[in-house]
Amino acid sequence: GAGHNDVELYNQYLDRLKHFVSVELVN
C-alpha cells in the first residue's frame, strides 16, 4: 500500500525536477 504511494510521489517529483531543469537550461 504505502510502497506504491511512495512510487507515485517519486514519479511526480522526478517529473517536476525534469521540468525545472529544462526550464533552467533554456533560461
The 8 nearest C-alpha neighbors of each residue, nearest first, counted from 0:
[[1, 2, 3, 4, 5, 6, 7, 8],
 [2, 0, 4, 3, 5, 6, 7, 8],
 [3, 1, 5, 4, 0, 6, 7, 8],
 [2, 4, 6, 5, 1, 0, 7, 8],
 [5, 3, 1, 7, 6, 2, 8, 0],
 [6, 4, 2, 8, 3, 7, 9, 1],
 [5, 7, 9, 3, 4, 8, 10, 2],
 [8, 6, 4, 10, 9, 5, 11, 3],
 [9, 7, 11, 5, 10, 6, 12, 4],
 [8, 10, 12, 6, 11, 7, 5, 13],
 [11, 9, 13, 7, 12, 8, 6, 14],
 [12, 10, 8, 14, 9, 13, 15, 7],
 [11, 13, 9, 15, 10, 14, 16, 8],
 [12, 14, 16, 10, 11, 15, 17, 9],
 [15, 13, 11, 17, 16, 12, 18, 10],
 [16, 14, 18, 12, 13, 17, 19, 11],
 [15, 17, 13, 19, 18, 14, 12, 20],
 [18, 16, 20, 14, 15, 19, 13, 21],
 [17, 19, 15, 21, 16, 20, 22, 14],
 [18, 20, 16, 22, 17, 21, 15, 23],
 [19, 21, 23, 17, 22, 18, 16, 24],
 [20, 22, 24, 18, 23, 19, 17, 25],
 [23, 21, 25, 19, 24, 20, 18, 26],
 [24, 22, 20, 26, 21, 25, 19, 18],
 [23, 25, 21, 22, 26, 20, 19, 18],
 [26, 24, 22, 23, 21, 20, 19, 18],
 [25, 23, 24, 22, 21, 20, 19, 18]]
